[in-house]
Amino acid sequence: MQKVRNPNIREILEKDDLTEEQIGDVVTLFLQSVKKGTWKTQGWPKVWTDYAISKLALNAYSRVLAKRFQGSNISVNCFCPGFTQTSMTSGKGTHSADEAAQIGVQLMLLPPQELPTGQVLYRIWPFC
Ligand SMILES: NC(=O)c1ccc[n+]([C@@H]2O[C@H](COP(=O)([O-])OP(=O)(O)OC[C@H]3O[C@@H](n4cnc5c(N)ncnc54)[C@H](OP(=O)(O)O)[C@@H]3O)[C@@H](O)[C@H]2O)c1
């Protein structure tokens, strides 16, 4: 979220009562500004912009779902594996896909009451 320099967009995505429609509106706004060629001056993330927007939307959506399922023993989080050796990185990275997957699976197998919800979790333990 720190990468978004436009305060209006940050304000929408950080709302406690954020909705799926509002996330869609933010993505649509980004796509429109790309079509118009104005995105560089509108405070979107500067680096890997399209990738960053997709992750912003995903993280925001996981918060919406986490809130929806609060109290039902279902945790909804995003898991960031860190710089991992996969096709996406052309095999570069600090660890293998298997190592990243092991942590992801460990997280998934935790009892829901031991997991936070609505968070972005990184591969470094403890997650904080
Ligand atoms: N690698 C990293 O350093 C890193 C760091 C942070 C976050 N991540 C995130 O981790 C996730 C996995 O990344 P990765 O590094 O494993 O990437 P990857 O090696 O490029 O693998 C991406 C996987 O997604 C599948 N895929 C792509 N588009 C799809 C679609 N439209 N429908 C269904 N499947 C689709 C691909 O299937 P095919 O093989 O059939 O094309 C492939 O199996 C991504 O969300 C990435 O942003 C990765």
The ligand as a Gaussian input file, in Angstrom:
#p B3LYP/6-31G(d) Opt

LIG

0 1
 N        8.379000     -16.080000      -7.542000
 C        8.463000     -15.045000      -6.688000
 O        9.552000     -14.549000      -6.334000
 C        7.193000     -14.462000      -6.112000
 C        7.319000     -13.461000      -5.140000
 C        6.169000     -12.913000      -4.583000
 C        4.926000     -13.358000      -5.011000
 N        4.841000     -14.318000      -5.969000
 C        3.492000     -14.721000      -6.394000
 O        3.345000     -16.130000      -6.285000
 C        2.401000     -16.580000      -7.278000
 C        3.003000     -17.699000      -8.074000
 O        4.138000     -17.177000      -8.741000
 P        5.255000     -18.079000      -9.390000
 O        6.560000     -17.433000      -9.106000
 O        5.046000     -19.515000      -9.017000
 O        4.901000     -17.829000     -10.911000
 P        5.054000     -18.777000     -12.156000
 O        6.238000     -19.674000     -11.997000
 O        5.020000     -17.876000     -13.343000
 O        3.737000     -19.681000     -12.101000
 C        2.486000     -19.100000     -12.275000
 C        1.469000     -20.208000     -12.311000
 O        0.194000     -19.618000     -12.505000
 C       -0.455000     -20.286000     -13.556000
 N       -1.319000     -19.323000     -14.231000
 C       -0.979000     -18.171000     -14.832000
 N       -2.051000     -17.559000     -15.347000
 C       -3.104000     -18.357000     -15.055000
 C       -4.484000     -18.290000     -15.327000
 N       -5.009000     -17.247000     -15.976000
 N       -5.258000     -19.273000     -14.873000
 C       -4.757000     -20.323000     -14.200000
 N       -3.436000     -20.439000     -13.910000
 C       -2.635000     -19.475000     -14.340000
 C        0.643000     -20.786000     -14.471000
 O        0.167000     -21.883000     -15.193000
 P        0.926000     -22.397000     -16.510000
 O        2.231000     -22.941000     -16.084000
 O       -0.003000     -23.428000     -17.045000
 O        1.082000     -21.202000     -17.403000
 C        1.693000     -21.190000     -13.450000
 O        1.479000     -22.499000     -12.961000
 C        2.058000     -15.354000      -8.134000
 O        0.860000     -14.796000      -7.653000
 C        3.220000     -14.405000      -7.849000
 O        2.853000     -13.060000      -8.012000
 C        5.943000     -14.888000      -6.530000

